[in-house]
């Protein structure tokens, strides 16, 4: 029973990590598609997505260690989220593409975004590792075992 709860919590944390990256990457890939859905001008959408990305990065940097500490209670199995987020991210990307198909593929030619996304995909496991490490430090600090 205890292992099942830890497994579900680990997957919940991984889903949160994947969703945050999905929210950050999706406007880069599908700006025109989101523009068609919302009716916002593309310049306003780019500004809003940049603000959302920065705000999400800052907030998640404070919230994720707290959530990881609370849900995983300092167990080192939380480091598996550095790998488990990726299948959920792919699932979110495929689900968005399935729910909102692109009827005008010639409009979505933002090839420069691919470099930003590749950089994010390379950096993100290190970010998750850092957030999980901070959560373990918080746990040790609460217990008074930090030297």
C-alpha positions as CSV (number, residue, x, y, z in Angstrom):
1,X,0.0,0.0,0.0
2,X,2.8,2.4,0.9
3,X,4.7,1.7,-2.3
4,X,1.5,2.3,-4.3
5,X,1.0,5.7,-2.8
6,X,4.7,6.6,-3.5
7,X,4.4,5.4,-7.1
8,X,1.2,7.5,-7.7
9,X,2.8,10.5,-6.1
10,X,5.9,10.1,-8.2
11,X,3.8,10.0,-11.3
12,X,1.8,13.0,-10.2
13,X,5.0,15.0,-9.8
14,X,6.2,13.8,-13.2
15,X,2.9,14.9,-14.7
16,X,3.2,18.4,-13.1
17,X,6.7,18.7,-14.5
18,X,5.6,17.6,-18.0
19,X,2.6,20.0,-17.9
20,X,4.7,23.0,-17.0
21,X,7.1,22.3,-20.0
22,X,4.1,21.7,-22.2
23,X,2.6,25.1,-21.3
24,X,6.0,26.7,-22.0
25,X,6.7,24.9,-25.3
26,X,3.2,24.8,-26.9
27,X,3.0,28.5,-27.9
28,X,6.3,28.3,-29.6
29,X,5.2,25.3,-31.7
30,X,1.6,26.2,-32.4
31,X,1.4,30.0,-32.3
32,X,-0.8,30.2,-35.3
33,X,-3.1,27.4,-34.1
34,X,-3.5,29.1,-30.7
35,X,-4.1,32.4,-32.4
36,X,-6.9,30.9,-34.4
37,X,-8.4,29.3,-31.3
38,X,-8.2,32.5,-29.1
39,X,-8.5,35.2,-31.7
40,X,-5.5,37.1,-30.2
41,X,-3.1,38.9,-32.5
42,X,0.2,37.0,-32.8
43,X,2.3,39.8,-31.3
44,X,0.1,39.8,-28.1
45,X,0.2,36.0,-28.0
46,X,4.0,36.0,-28.2
47,X,4.2,38.6,-25.3
48,X,1.7,36.6,-23.2
49,X,3.6,33.4,-23.8
50,X,6.9,35.0,-22.8
51,X,5.4,36.4,-19.6
52,X,3.7,33.0,-18.9
53,X,7.0,31.2,-19.5
54,X,9.0,33.4,-17.1
55,X,6.2,33.5,-14.5
56,X,5.8,29.7,-14.7
57,X,9.6,29.1,-14.4
58,X,9.9,31.4,-11.3
59,X,6.8,30.0,-9.6
60,X,7.6,26.4,-10.3
61,X,11.1,26.8,-9.0
62,X,9.6,27.7,-5.6
63,X,6.6,25.3,-5.7
64,X,8.1,22.1,-7.1
65,X,10.6,21.5,-4.2
66,X,7.8,22.1,-1.7
67,X,5.5,19.7,-3.5
68,X,8.2,17.1,-4.0
69,X,9.2,17.3,-0.3
70,X,5.6,17.0,0.9
71,X,4.5,14.2,-1.5
72,X,7.7,12.1,-1.5
73,X,8.8,12.8,2.1
74,X,12.5,12.9,1.2
75,X,12.7,9.5,-0.5
76,X,15.4,9.3,-3.2
77,X,13.0,7.6,-5.5
78,X,11.8,11.1,-6.4
79,X,14.8,11.4,-8.6
80,X,13.0,9.1,-11.1
81,X,10.9,12.1,-12.1
82,X,14.0,13.3,-14.1
83,X,13.1,10.5,-16.5
84,X,9.3,10.0,-16.0
85,X,8.3,13.5,-17.1
86,X,9.2,12.8,-20.7
87,X,6.4,10.3,-21.6
88,X,3.8,12.5,-20.1
89,X,5.2,15.5,-22.0
90,X,4.9,13.5,-25.3
91,X,1.4,12.5,-24.3
92,X,0.4,16.1,-23.7
93,X,1.9,17.2,-27.1
94,X,0.1,14.4,-28.9
95,X,-3.2,15.1,-27.1
96,X,-3.0,18.7,-28.1
97,X,-2.3,17.9,-31.7
98,X,-5.2,15.4,-31.8
99,X,-7.7,17.7,-30.1
100,X,-6.7,20.8,-32.1
101,X,-5.6,19.6,-35.6
102,X,-3.7,22.0,-37.8
103,X,-5.7,22.6,-40.9
104,X,-3.2,25.1,-42.4
105,X,0.3,23.5,-41.9
106,X,1.9,26.1,-44.1
107,X,1.2,28.7,-41.4
108,X,3.2,26.9,-38.7
109,X,6.7,27.3,-40.0
110,X,8.4,28.5,-36.9
111,X,11.6,26.5,-37.4
112,X,13.7,28.5,-35.0
113,X,11.5,27.4,-32.1
114,X,12.9,23.9,-32.6
115,X,16.3,25.0,-31.3
116,X,14.7,26.5,-28.2
117,X,12.7,23.4,-27.6
118,X,15.7,21.1,-28.0
119,X,17.6,23.3,-25.5
120,X,14.7,23.1,-23.1
121,X,14.5,19.3,-23.5
122,X,18.2,19.0,-22.8
123,X,18.2,21.4,-19.8
124,X,14.9,20.2,-18.2
125,X,16.1,16.9,-16.7
126,X,18.9,18.9,-14.9
127,X,16.3,21.4,-13.7
128,X,14.1,18.6,-12.3
129,X,17.2,17.0,-10.7
130,X,18.0,20.3,-9.0
131,X,14.4,20.8,-7.8
132,X,14.4,17.3,-6.4
133,X,17.7,17.8,-4.7
134,X,16.5,21.1,-3.1
135,X,13.4,19.2,-1.8
136,X,15.8,16.7,-0.1
137,X,17.8,19.5,1.4
138,X,14.5,21.0,2.7
139,X,13.6,17.6,4.3
140,X,17.1,17.3,5.9
141,X,16.9,20.9,7.1
142,X,13.6,20.2,8.8
143,X,15.0,17.1,10.5
144,X,18.1,19.0,11.5
145,X,20.5,16.5,9.8
146,X,22.1,19.2,7.5
147,X,25.7,19.8,8.5
